[in-house]
Amino acid sequence: MAATAVRYLRSVGAPATGAAPPPPLRAVRDDERLPLDPAEFRRVLGHFATGVTVVTADDGAGPAGFACQSFASLSLDPPLVAFMVARTSATWPRIARAGSFCVNVLGADQAGLCRAFAVSGSTGADKFAGVTHEPAPVTGSPRLAGAPAWVDCTVHAVHTGGDHLIVVGRVEALDASDGGDPLLFHRGAFGRFTP
């Protein structure tokens, strides 16, 4: 899927990243594998509190989106952000086809919205049913009503990272409202920030 996304981005003239060529790949030997239990990995890393976002796009076939807590700012000059998405995501190919996306930062009262976008796109469920949105100003990606902040981006680069893809977006427009607590995710549960 990563190779398909990269081929697509190249075919639509996505800017070159200027990165060095990747190192040669080789198989990992059994004696090199860390003895990590996936459940323990998730438990320990769950102690890191994150914000919650919904990444959206419109590939011409209608809106698409998924809940994402692996989002971060990456660079000020040029303005870049990044998010990680599972290589098995049914939504990612639609975002790749669009070549752009909007990161909607969710507020403390939007846990239900996060849950609605956390379902797999392969189930056929309409994640946008009853969700008010409007086009982001530059890319037209869905900007969700009530989100306290949004970041409108074009896809700048895509890198592989194990079972995920690392998507780098160039920020084209952004805005935030004053006030309102963010939605946080910590140890498998939603919460809110208390100063």
C-alpha positions in Angstrom: 0.0 0.0 0.0 2.9 2.4 0.8 4.4 1.9 -2.7 0.9 2.5 -4.2 0.6 5.8 -2.3 4.1 6.9 -3.3 3.5 6.0 -7.0 0.2 8.0 -6.9 1.8 11.0 -5.3 4.6 11.0 -7.9 2.0 10.7 -10.7 0.2 13.8 -9.6 3.5 15.8 -9.3 3.9 15.8 -5.5 7.0 17.8 -4.6 10.2 15.8 -4.0 11.2 15.5 -0.4 14.9 16.0 -1.0 15.6 13.0 1.3 18.5 10.7 0.8 17.7 7.3 -0.8 16.5 4.7 1.7 19.1 2.3 3.0 19.1 -1.2 1.5 16.5 -3.5 3.1 17.3 -6.8 4.7 15.5 -9.4 6.6 15.6 -9.2 10.4 17.3 -12.3 11.9 15.5 -14.1 14.8 18.3 -13.2 17.2 17.8 -9.5 16.4 14.1 -9.4 17.3 13.2 -7.7 20.6 11.2 -10.0 23.0 8.3 -7.5 23.2 4.8 -8.5 24.0 2.5 -6.3 21.8 0.0 -5.9 24.7 2.8 -4.8 27.0 4.1 -2.4 24.4 0.6 -0.8 24.1 0.2 -0.7 27.9 3.5 1.1 28.6 3.1 3.6 25.7 -0.5 4.2 26.8 1.0 6.2 29.7 1.9 8.9 27.2 -1.1 11.2 27.0 -2.0 12.5 23.5 -4.5 14.9 21.9 -7.1 13.4 19.6 -7.7 14.5 16.0 -9.8 13.4 13.1 -7.9 13.5 9.7 -10.3 14.1 6.8 -10.1 14.4 3.0 -12.3 14.4 0.0 -11.1 12.4 -3.0 -14.1 13.4 -5.2 -16.1 10.3 -4.1 -17.2 12.1 -0.9 -15.7 12.8 2.5 -13.4 10.3 4.2 -11.8 10.4 7.6 -10.3 8.5 10.6 -9.6 9.2 14.3 -5.9 9.8 14.8 -3.9 10.4 18.0 -0.5 10.1 16.4 -0.3 13.7 15.1 2.5 16.2 15.7 3.9 19.5 14.4 7.1 18.7 12.5 8.7 21.9 11.2 8.2 25.6 11.3 10.1 26.5 8.1 8.6 25.1 6.0 5.4 24.6 8.0 5.0 20.8 8.2 3.0 18.5 10.4 2.9 14.7 10.5 0.5 11.9 11.4 0.9 8.1 11.4 -1.7 5.8 9.9 -1.8 2.0 9.8 -0.8 0.5 6.5 -4.0 -1.5 6.6 -6.2 1.6 6.8 -9.1 1.6 4.4 -9.3 5.4 4.7 -5.6 6.2 3.8 -5.8 5.3 0.1 -8.6 7.9 -0.2 -6.5 10.6 1.5 -3.6 9.7 -0.8 -5.8 10.0 -3.8 -7.0 13.4 -2.6 -3.4 14.5 -2.1 -4.6 16.7 0.8 -6.1 16.5 4.2 -7.5 18.5 7.2 -6.5 17.7 10.7 -9.4 18.5 13.0 -8.2 18.8 16.7 -11.1 17.6 18.9 -12.4 19.3 22.0 -13.1 17.7 25.4 -16.8 17.3 24.5 -16.2 15.5 21.2 -15.3 11.9 22.5 -18.4 10.6 20.7 -17.2 12.1 17.4 -13.8 10.4 17.9 -15.6 7.1 18.5 -17.6 7.5 15.3 -14.4 8.1 13.2 -12.5 5.3 15.0 -14.5 2.5 13.3 -12.9 0.8 10.3 -13.7 2.3 6.9 -14.0 -1.2 5.5 -17.2 -1.8 7.5 -19.1 0.5 5.1 -20.3 2.7 7.9 -20.9 6.3 7.0 -18.7 8.1 9.4 -20.0 11.5 8.3 -23.7 10.7 9.0 -25.0 13.6 11.0 -21.6 15.3 11.2 -21.7 19.0 10.2 -18.7 20.0 8.1 -17.6 22.6 5.6 -14.7 22.7 3.1 -11.3 23.8 4.5 -10.3 27.0 2.7 -7.4 25.8 0.6 -7.8 22.0 -0.1 -11.5 21.6 0.4 -11.0 18.8 2.9 -13.8 18.5 5.4 -13.4 20.8 8.4 -15.6 19.5 11.2 -17.9 21.8 13.0 -17.0 22.4 16.7 -13.4 21.4 16.4 -11.4 24.0 18.4 -8.5 23.9 15.9 -7.9 22.7 12.3 -4.9 22.4 10.0 -5.4 22.3 6.2 -2.6 20.5 4.4 -1.3 19.1 1.2 0.6 15.8 1.3 4.3 16.6 1.3 5.9 13.1 1.8 5.0 9.6 2.9 7.5 7.3 4.6 7.2 3.7 5.9 7.5 3.0 9.6 6.9 -0.6 10.4 3.2 -1.4 10.2 2.4 2.3 9.8 3.0 5.1 7.3 4.3 8.4 8.3 2.5 11.1 6.4 4.1 14.6 6.3 1.8 17.4 5.3 2.6 21.0 4.3 0.4 23.4 6.1 -1.6 25.6 3.7 -4.0 27.2 6.3 -4.9 26.8 9.9 -6.9 28.4 12.7 -8.0 27.8 16.3 -10.7 29.2 18.5 -10.0 30.7 21.9 -10.9 28.7 24.9 -12.2 25.2 25.2 -10.4 22.2 26.6 -8.8 19.6 24.3 -9.9 16.0 24.2 -7.1 13.8 25.6 -6.4 10.1 25.4 -4.5 8.4 28.2 -4.3 4.7 29.2 -7.2 3.7 27.0 -9.6 6.4 28.1 -10.7 9.9 27.2 -10.1 12.8 29.5 -9.7 16.5 29.7 -6.9 18.9 30.6 -6.9 20.4 34.1 -4.3 23.1 34.7 
